[in-house]
């Protein structure tokens, strides 16, 4: 697969811990992380990700934040986008962190952000 079939993402050495943790500090993005943890590629459809309560543009925003933080990679195939977790890169950069985050997320129910004042 050529590099031009991937959307821009940081190199493994450029993945920053603060940026990574900030990206995962949102319950929706943690839900996406749990979905991507199965090691497969996922389409970008909110329904396919269990996020059908959110607008497609909102889900796209969360996916972009994860990609730009180095959490995921996005493969372009025509008009379709397929997202997968950069597990190998994250484990190389921050050994054990991803496993700890996934264990914590599965042990504690994720809460949706409150909307409004």
Helices and strands as residue ranges (DSSP letters): G 3-5, G 12-14, H 17-23, H 27-36, E 42-43, H 56-69, E 72-77, E 80-85, H 87-93, H 97-107
